[in-house]
Amino acid sequence: MRVYLLRHADADAEIPDGLGDEARTLVTKARPAVLAHFRGLAERIGKLELVLTSPLTRCVQTSQLLVQALGYDGALRTHRALLPDMPVGALDTLLRHAPDSPLALVGHQPSMGSFCAYLLGMSNFPKPFVPGTVVGLDVTLSASQDVPLTSKLVFYAPPGQTVLETV
């Protein structure tokens, strides 16, 4: 199964009055830059079957830019396993119940970096998971919950930098 892990784009550091962290939006200047970044990766990403995102505003906005860049017209769904600081196990369970087809998961740091490291069998992901980063993985699923998920890196693509196929 091809899985793309994305960290949301640059978000405003200020929390809107009377609201919580979940209401923080993308900074205006980040939108065209991340849209161009996603368009530059469109050929590598190809066709997605599903986009799952954290329900927080900044992730939903990043997901909307992703689907715009890819010309994706399928389902864009929120999932609580992608909320900030959710344990790796929540994302493991999410993947085991997802369709065996290309999908994107849009979430937060440190969750995305930790999950990427887990899938690659590393203690820590060796590269920064800066806002707007996309990591493509080929994930091997097992029918047994007792067998850990494993994966192979396809690419690592932070915005404004060279796409790497090894880390």
C-alpha positions in Angstrom: 0.0 0.0 0.0 1.4 3.4 -0.9 1.0 5.9 1.9 1.9 9.6 1.9 2.5 11.2 5.3 2.2 15.0 5.3 2.8 17.6 8.0 0.4 20.6 7.7 1.9 23.7 6.2 3.0 26.7 8.2 0.3 27.8 10.6 -0.2 31.1 12.4 1.4 31.0 15.8 -1.3 33.1 17.4 -4.4 31.4 18.7 -7.6 33.3 17.7 -9.3 35.1 20.6 -11.8 32.9 22.4 -10.8 29.8 20.5 -8.2 27.0 21.0 -5.2 25.7 19.2 -7.5 23.7 16.9 -8.6 27.0 15.2 -5.1 28.1 14.0 -5.1 28.6 10.3 -2.3 28.5 7.7 -0.4 31.7 7.2 -1.4 33.4 4.0 2.1 33.3 2.5 2.4 29.6 3.1 -0.6 28.7 0.9 0.8 29.4 -2.6 4.2 28.0 -1.6 2.8 24.7 -0.4 0.4 24.5 -3.3 3.4 24.8 -5.7 5.3 22.2 -3.6 2.4 19.7 -3.9 2.0 20.4 -7.6 5.7 19.6 -8.0 5.1 16.3 -6.4 1.9 15.4 -8.3 3.6 13.1 -10.7 5.3 11.2 -7.9 2.2 10.9 -5.9 -0.2 10.0 -8.7 -3.8 9.1 -8.0 -5.0 8.9 -4.4 -8.0 6.8 -3.3 -8.4 8.5 0.0 -7.2 11.6 2.0 -7.4 11.4 5.8 -6.7 14.5 7.8 -6.6 15.7 11.4 -9.8 17.7 12.1 -7.7 20.8 13.1 -8.2 23.7 10.8 -4.6 23.9 9.6 -4.6 20.3 8.5 -7.9 20.5 6.8 -6.6 23.6 4.9 -3.4 21.7 3.9 -5.5 18.8 2.7 -7.6 21.1 0.6 -4.4 22.4 -1.1 -3.2 18.9 -1.6 -6.4 17.8 -3.4 -6.4 21.0 -5.4 -2.8 20.3 -6.5 -3.5 16.7 -7.5 -6.8 17.3 -9.1 -8.2 14.8 -6.6 -12.0 14.5 -6.4 -12.4 11.7 -3.9 -13.2 11.5 -0.3 -11.5 14.0 2.1 -12.2 12.8 5.6 -11.1 13.8 9.1 -9.9 11.2 11.6 -9.1 11.6 15.3 -6.1 9.3 15.0 -4.4 12.2 13.2 -4.9 14.7 16.1 -1.7 16.1 17.6 0.2 13.8 19.9 -1.8 10.7 19.2 0.1 7.6 19.9 1.7 5.6 17.0 -0.7 2.8 17.8 -3.6 4.9 16.7 -2.1 5.4 13.3 -1.1 1.8 13.1 -4.7 0.8 13.6 -5.9 3.4 11.1 -3.6 1.9 8.4 -4.6 -1.6 9.1 -8.3 -0.7 8.6 -7.7 1.5 5.5 -8.3 0.3 2.0 -5.3 -1.2 0.4 -4.9 1.6 -2.1 -2.9 4.9 -2.2 -3.8 7.3 0.6 -2.5 10.4 2.2 -2.5 11.1 5.9 -2.3 14.8 6.9 -1.3 15.5 10.5 1.1 17.1 13.0 4.5 16.9 14.3 5.8 15.0 16.3 3.1 12.4 15.3 4.0 12.3 11.6 7.8 12.0 12.2 7.3 9.4 14.9 5.0 7.3 12.8 7.3 7.5 9.8 10.2 6.3 12.0 8.1 3.5 13.3 7.1 2.3 9.9 10.7 2.4 8.7 12.0 0.5 11.8 13.9 3.5 13.1 14.0 5.0 16.6 13.8 8.5 15.1 13.3 9.8 11.6 16.7 11.2 10.6 15.4 14.3 8.7 13.4 17.2 9.9 9.6 17.0 9.3 9.2 20.7 8.6 5.7 22.1 7.8 4.6 21.0 4.3 6.9 17.9 4.3 5.6 14.9 2.3 7.0 11.4 2.8 6.0 8.6 0.5 6.2 5.0 1.8 5.4 1.6 0.5 3.8 -0.1 3.5 3.5 -3.8 3.9 0.3 -4.8 5.6 -0.3 -8.0 7.5 -3.6 -9.6 8.4 -2.3 -10.3 11.9 -2.3 -7.5 14.5 0.7 -9.3 16.0 2.9 -8.6 13.0 4.3 -5.0 12.9 3.7 -2.9 9.9 6.9 -2.4 7.8 7.7 0.0 5.0 10.2 1.2 2.5 10.9 4.8 1.8 9.8 6.0 -1.6 10.7 9.7 -1.1 11.2 12.5 1.4 10.2 15.9 0.2 10.4 19.0 2.4 9.2 22.2 0.7 11.9 24.1 -1.2 14.4 21.3 -1.0 15.6 18.5 -3.2 13.4 15.4 -3.1 15.4 12.5 -1.6 14.8 8.8 -2.2 17.0 7.7 0.7 17.6 9.3 4.1 
